[in-house]
Amino acid sequence: MSFLLLIVIIVPVYVAGNIWWSAHHVGPKPSDAIVVLGAAEDNGNPTPILAQRITQARMAYESGLAPVIITVGGGQKGDIYTEASASYRSLLSQGFTKKHLVELPVGKDTLTSTIAYVAYMKLHNWKSVIITTDPYHCYRAVAEASDLGVQASCNPVQAGPGSLGATGIRYIVRETGAYLAYKTVGRFGIHLSDQVKK
């Protein structure tokens, strides 16, 4: 009983520590593509948290780290626009051409979005990706992409409501729970998608 109690305490603390460490030490590596993970949009306009992800992705692109940006994310019931389309339209307005952008308007959460963009990458024989998201989200986002067979690095936002300066223990707690849920039940989503392909 005491052993089980120890595991229940140690595992979440270990994961939380990895989430914290990752958020403070990750950085993008040259890759085949950059992905902007979705966040809320407002009638086709990126909310501040999504706008910062778009900005960070643009900076990685302009640094020559990857030749294409993938925007991903679905919409809520009744929405005219999706998270992916809000990011895509924003990048177009900033001077990007369509040949350097891919819009994938699917994904209701990190895992389904990851399954979608990794499937697209594999169709084009792209093997590596830079994930643009919030710092404390990096650990789980990279794990999900890696589990699906692509090399992933993270490009965390440096400002805005999702940045390290604006978030803290509550984000780490939330991500710890989300990561543990993914590693237990959530990975069935990956297994099921593999079965569909077969």
C-alpha positions, 0 to 999 in steps of 0.5 A, spaced: 500 500 500 505 504 501 509 503 495 503 504 491 502 511 495 509 512 493 508 511 486 502 516 486 506 521 489 513 520 485 510 519 478 506 526 478 512 530 481 517 527 476 512 529 470 511 536 473 519 536 473 520 534 466 515 539 464 518 545 468 525 543 465 523 542 458 519 549 458 526 552 460 530 549 456 527 547 449 529 550 442 527 549 435 532 545 431 532 545 423 526 541 420 522 540 414 516 544 417 513 548 423 507 547 426 502 552 429 498 548 434 491 551 435 488 555 440 482 559 440 480 564 435 475 570 435 471 570 428 477 569 424 482 573 428 487 570 432 486 571 440 492 573 444 495 566 445 494 564 438 497 570 435 503 569 439 504 562 437 503 565 430 509 570 431 513 565 434 512 560 428 514 566 423 520 568 427 522 561 426 521 561 419 524 567 417 530 564 421 531 559 416 529 553 420 524 550 416 521 552 409 513 551 410 508 552 416 503 548 418 497 551 421 492 546 425 486 546 429 478 545 428 473 550 430 467 550 435 460 548 434 457 554 430 464 557 428 465 560 421 472 559 422 477 554 425 483 555 429 487 553 423 484 558 418 485 564 423 492 562 423 493 561 416 489 568 414 494 571 419 500 569 416 497 571 409 496 578 411 503 578 414 506 577 407 506 569 406 505 566 400 500 560 399 506 555 397 509 556 404 503 555 408 499 548 409 492 549 413 489 543 416 482 545 419 482 539 424 483 537 431 479 538 437 485 537 442 493 536 442 492 529 440 487 529 434 491 535 431 498 532 432 495 525 428 492 530 423 499 534 421 503 528 422 499 524 417 500 530 412 507 530 414 508 522 412 504 523 406 510 528 404 515 524 407 517 530 412 520 527 418 522 533 422 517 538 425 518 544 430 512 545 434 510 552 436 506 552 442 506 555 450 512 553 454 509 548 459 505 545 453 512 543 449 513 537 453 506 533 451 506 536 444 513 533 443 512 527 446 505 526 442 509 527 435 515 523 437 510 517 439 507 518 432 514 517 429 517 524 427 523 528 430 520 534 434 523 540 437 519 545 440 519 553 439 515 556 445 512 563 445 516 568 448 511 573 450 503 573 451 498 570 456 502 563 454 509 565 456 513 563 462 512 570 465 504 569 464 503 562 467 506 558 472 504 552 477 497 552 475 499 550 467 504 545 470 499 542 474 494 542 468 499 539 463 501 534 468 494 531 468 494 531 461 500 528 460 499 522 464 492 521 461 495 521 454 500 516 457 495 512 460 488 512 456 490 517 451 494 513 447 489 509 444 487 514 439 494 513 436 493 506 436 486 506 433 488 511 428 494 506 426 488 500 425 484 505 421 490 506 416 491 498 416 
